[in-house]
Amino acid sequence: MKTIVIGAGIIGALTAFELARRGAEVTVIDAGPPAGAATGSSFGWINASFYENEDHFRLRAAAIEAHHALAGTLSTTAVQWQGCLCWEEQGAAFDAQFSALQALGYDVRCVRRAEFATLEPQIRPPERALLFAGEGAADIAELARNALDAAMALGAQLVTGLRVTGLVSHNEKITGMRWSGGVIDADRVVLATGTATEQLLADVGVPLPMPDRPGLILRTGPMPPLLAHILVSPGQELRQLGDGRLLAPTAAAHQSDRTENIVENPQVLADLAAGRVSRLIGQHVTWESVSLAWRPVPGDGVPVIGSCGPAGLYVTTMHSGATLAPLVARIAATEITGAALGNSDAMLVAPYRPQRFTD
């Protein structure tokens, strides 16, 4: 059976890899170069400390485990487990966050000023911070490329520069996809199309509301080693890349940002964020580049994973793919190839089926 995966970002790339590992005939189709706009403009933080509810926490915690399992099957240096220091919340809100994560069994510890100073000597230490030692970050553009290369080594094919304009079905079964030059036939179609998912599903009568969620990420020029952890301070998230550049969202609380429009000059927003970064690290920094991406966020804020509409159609769309991609790809590939999910995976994915928007 021929399976088309539409979208070569991190979700599509890893899903193609997992399908190819299972012997499926896979073609990945993408309108642009591999890695996609959102994938290439991501902060890349892998965490379960940010979550919408307990089900969402469990999904994200399982996804961290899936990242480690993926390391056994995919050769990559794109993921680093440097841990995170977080003092975004203060006072009673800090205590509530700490208690909630402890109750969920998360790897979290409170560090005081003196210990913080030893962990991050370049940063003015707060009175206390939460240490999430098991968190990390990914260069998800690189991870997507690694996954696509591995999928192609297993026989998958990649077509880029081809914009999908719609889906094709017959007798309530998916039969392929449309593009400007005609139709490409398929027995199964997987949508890993980010913000384009709403329109493509509407083409076959499946509702999936997706509000606009723009995000700006800035990079500085290369700098000497400054940071050992991902930092989440009041008003600014920050991490340092392997090449020395600092990576920072321009939104003050990027993980929970629900802004639908960016009406200010991106250069001005980048200047403001660079100022916050400068104050955080105690030295002046200037930004080198700023990039805009539209984050794929379903209307209720949590992932959409599963079959829907015509038989043979499967959808995967969510934020944050950096955290969730390995788990979602494994679950998707299992279901697409007709295998039954284990009890644990079935329970994890149950709240995130697309039917919740039609039931």
C-alpha positions in Angstrom: 0.0 0.0 0.0 1.3 3.4 -0.9 1.4 6.0 1.9 1.9 9.7 1.3 3.1 11.8 4.2 2.4 15.5 3.4 4.8 17.6 5.3 8.6 17.2 5.8 8.8 19.0 9.2 9.7 17.1 12.4 6.4 15.3 12.7 6.3 14.2 9.0 9.9 13.3 8.9 9.8 11.1 12.0 6.5 9.5 10.9 8.1 8.6 7.5 11.0 7.1 9.3 8.8 5.0 11.6 6.7 3.9 8.6 9.8 3.0 6.6 11.1 1.0 9.6 7.9 -1.0 9.4 8.3 -1.8 5.8 5.7 0.7 4.4 6.0 2.2 1.0 6.4 5.9 1.8 6.6 9.1 -0.2 7.1 12.4 1.7 5.8 15.5 -0.1 6.5 19.1 1.0 6.0 22.5 -0.6 9.4 23.8 0.5 12.8 22.5 1.5 12.9 19.7 4.2 12.3 20.8 7.8 9.5 23.3 7.1 9.0 26.9 8.4 7.8 26.1 11.9 10.4 23.3 12.4 13.2 25.7 11.3 12.1 28.5 13.6 11.5 26.6 16.8 13.0 27.2 20.2 13.3 23.4 20.4 12.7 23.0 24.1 11.8 19.4 25.1 9.9 19.4 28.3 6.8 18.3 30.3 7.0 21.1 32.8 4.7 23.1 30.5 1.3 21.4 30.1 -2.4 22.1 29.8 -3.7 19.4 32.1 -2.7 16.0 33.6 -3.4 14.1 30.4 -1.2 16.5 28.5 1.5 16.2 31.1 1.5 12.4 30.7 1.7 12.7 26.9 4.6 15.0 27.1 6.4 13.0 29.8 6.0 9.9 27.6 7.4 11.8 24.7 10.6 12.6 26.6 11.0 8.8 27.0 10.3 8.4 23.3 13.2 10.8 22.5 15.6 8.6 24.5 14.2 5.5 22.7 14.6 7.2 19.4 18.4 7.6 20.1 18.7 3.9 19.8 17.4 3.7 16.3 18.3 7.1 14.7 21.8 8.4 14.6 21.7 12.1 15.4 23.5 14.7 17.5 20.5 17.1 17.2 19.2 16.5 20.8 21.0 17.6 23.9 19.9 17.0 27.5 21.3 20.0 29.3 18.4 20.5 31.8 16.4 23.6 32.5 16.4 26.2 35.2 13.1 27.9 35.6 12.1 30.9 37.8 9.4 32.3 35.6 6.8 32.1 38.4 7.4 33.9 41.7 6.0 33.6 45.3 2.9 31.5 45.7 2.8 30.7 42.0 6.3 29.2 42.2 5.2 27.1 45.1 2.1 25.9 43.3 4.1 25.0 40.2 6.7 23.1 42.3 4.0 21.2 44.2 2.0 20.3 41.1 5.0 18.9 39.3 6.1 16.9 42.4 2.6 15.4 42.7 2.8 14.3 39.1 6.1 12.6 39.7 8.2 14.9 37.6 12.0 15.2 37.9 12.0 18.6 39.6 14.1 20.1 42.4 14.2 23.5 44.0 17.7 25.2 43.9 18.6 28.2 46.0 20.7 31.2 45.2 24.1 29.7 46.0 23.6 26.5 44.1 22.1 28.4 41.1 25.3 30.5 41.1 27.4 27.3 40.7 25.2 25.9 38.0 25.0 29.1 36.0 27.9 31.4 37.1 27.3 33.9 34.3 23.7 34.7 35.5 22.7 36.8 38.4 21.1 34.2 40.6 17.4 34.4 41.7 16.5 33.6 45.2 15.3 30.2 44.0 14.6 28.3 40.8 13.2 25.0 39.7 15.7 22.6 38.1 14.3 20.2 35.5 17.3 18.0 35.1 15.7 15.7 32.5 14.8 18.3 30.0 16.6 19.2 26.9 16.5 20.9 23.5 16.6 19.9 19.9 17.8 21.4 16.7 14.6 20.1 15.1 15.5 21.1 11.6 18.6 18.9 11.9 16.6 16.2 13.6 14.0 16.3 10.7 16.8 16.0 8.1 18.4 13.1 10.0 15.0 11.3 10.1 14.4 11.9 6.4 17.8 10.6 5.5 17.2 7.5 7.5 13.8 7.0 6.0 15.2 7.3 2.5 18.0 4.8 3.4 15.1 2.4 4.1 13.4 3.1 0.8 11.2 6.1 1.4 11.1 8.8 -1.3 11.1 12.6 -0.9 9.4 15.1 -3.2 10.0 18.8 -2.4 8.7 22.0 -4.0 5.3 20.5 -4.5 2.3 22.4 -2.9 -0.6 20.2 -2.1 -3.9 21.9 -2.9 -6.4 19.3 -1.7 -7.2 15.7 -0.9 -8.9 13.2 -3.2 -11.4 10.6 -2.0 -13.9 8.2 -3.5 -16.6 6.1 -1.8 -15.5 7.5 1.6 -11.9 6.3 1.1 -8.9 8.5 0.5 -7.4 7.9 -2.9 -4.7 10.6 -3.2 -3.8 14.3 -3.1 -4.1 17.1 -5.6 -1.5 19.6 -6.7 -1.4 22.1 -9.5 -0.3 19.5 -12.0 -3.0 17.0 -11.2 -3.5 14.1 -8.8 -1.0 11.8 -7.1 -2.6 8.5 -6.1 -2.2 6.9 -2.7 -3.8 4.3 -0.5 -3.1 6.3 2.7 -2.4 9.9 3.4 -0.9 11.4 6.5 -1.3 15.1 7.2 1.8 16.5 9.0 1.0 19.9 7.5 1.1 22.2 10.5 -1.0 25.3 10.0 -2.3 24.1 6.6 -4.1 21.2 8.2 -7.4 23.1 8.8 -7.9 23.9 5.2 -6.9 20.4 3.9 -9.3 18.7 6.3 -12.1 21.1 5.4 -11.6 19.8 1.8 -13.0 16.5 2.9 -15.5 17.8 5.4 -13.6 17.4 8.6 -13.6 20.4 11.0 -10.4 21.3 12.9 -10.3 24.9 14.2 -6.8 26.3 14.3 -6.3 29.9 15.5 -3.3 31.9 14.3 -0.3 31.6 16.6 2.6 33.5 15.2 6.0 33.3 16.9 9.3 35.2 16.4 12.6 33.6 17.3 15.9 35.6 17.4 19.5 34.5 17.1 22.5 36.4 18.1 25.9 36.0 16.6 28.3 33.4 18.0 29.4 34.1 21.6 31.7 32.4 24.0 30.2 29.6 26.2 27.8 31.3 28.7 25.0 29.0 29.5 24.9 25.4 30.7 21.1 25.1 30.9 17.9 26.2 29.2 16.8 29.3 31.1 13.2 30.3 31.8 13.2 33.6 33.6 10.4 36.0 34.2 9.7 37.5 30.8 12.4 35.6 28.8 13.3 32.1 27.7 16.9 31.5 26.5 19.3 28.8 25.5 22.7 28.7 23.8 23.3 26.6 20.7 26.4 24.5 20.0 27.8 27.2 17.7 27.7 29.7 20.5 24.6 31.7 19.3 21.9 32.5 21.8 18.3 31.5 20.8 15.4 33.4 22.3 11.7 33.9 21.6 10.6 37.5 21.4 7.4 36.8 23.3 7.8 37.2 27.0 6.1 33.8 27.8 6.6 31.9 24.6 5.2 28.5 25.7 1.8 29.9 26.7 1.7 32.8 24.3 -1.7 33.1 22.6 -1.1 36.2 20.5 -3.0 35.9 17.1 -1.4 38.8 15.3 2.0 40.4 15.3 1.4 44.1 14.5 4.6 45.5 15.8 7.8 45.7 13.7 9.7 42.4 14.2 12.9 44.3 14.4 11.5 46.3 17.3 10.4 43.2 19.1 13.8 41.6 18.5 15.5 44.7 19.9 13.3 44.5 23.1 14.0 40.8 23.5 17.7 41.3 23.0 17.5 43.9 25.8 15.9 41.4 28.1 18.6 38.9 27.2 21.3 41.4 27.8 19.9 42.1 31.3 19.6 38.4 32.0 23.2 37.5 31.1 24.7 40.8 32.3 26.3 41.8 29.0 25.1 43.6 25.9 24.0 41.4 23.0 22.7 42.2 19.6 20.6 40.0 17.4 21.8 38.7 14.1 18.5 37.3 12.7 14.8 37.0 13.6 12.4 34.5 12.0 8.7 34.3 12.0 6.8 31.0 12.1 3.1 30.2 12.6 2.8 27.6 15.3 0.3 24.8 14.6 -2.1 25.0 17.6 -5.5 23.3 17.4 -8.4 25.4 18.8 -8.4 23.8 22.3 -4.6 24.1 22.6 -3.8 20.4 22.6 -2.7 17.9 19.9 -4.8 16.2 17.2 -3.7 12.7 16.5 -5.6 10.0 14.6 -7.7 8.8 11.7 -10.5 10.9 10.5 -12.8 11.6 7.5 -12.4 9.2 4.6 -10.8 5.8 5.4 -7.0 6.0 5.0 -6.6 9.6 6.2 -4.5 10.3 9.3 -3.8 13.6 10.9 -1.0 14.8 13.3 -0.9 18.5 14.2 0.3 20.1 17.4 2.5 22.4 19.4 5.1 21.5 20.5 6.4 19.1 17.9 9.9 19.4 19.4 8.7 17.5 22.5 6.0 15.3 21.0 7.3 14.2 17.6 9.0 10.9 18.5 6.0 9.6 20.4 3.4 10.8 17.9 5.4 9.4 15.0 5.6 6.0 16.7 1.9 5.9 17.5 0.9 7.2 14.0 3.1 4.6 12.2 1.7 1.8 14.4 -1.9 2.7 13.6 -1.4 3.5 10.0 0.2 0.1 9.3 -2.8 -1.6 11.0 -1.2 -2.7 14.2 -2.9 -2.3 17.6 -1.5 0.1 20.1 -0.3 -1.1 23.4 -2.5 -0.2 26.4 -0.2 2.6 27.5 0.0 4.3 24.1 -3.8 3.9 23.6 -4.5 5.6 26.9 -2.0 8.4 26.1 -3.6 9.3 22.7 -7.2 8.8 23.6 -7.9 12.5 24.6 -6.4 13.8 21.3 -8.5 12.2 18.6 -9.8 14.5 15.9 -13.4 13.3 16.5 -13.6 15.6 19.5 -14.4 18.5 17.2 -17.4 16.7 15.7 -18.8 14.6 18.5 
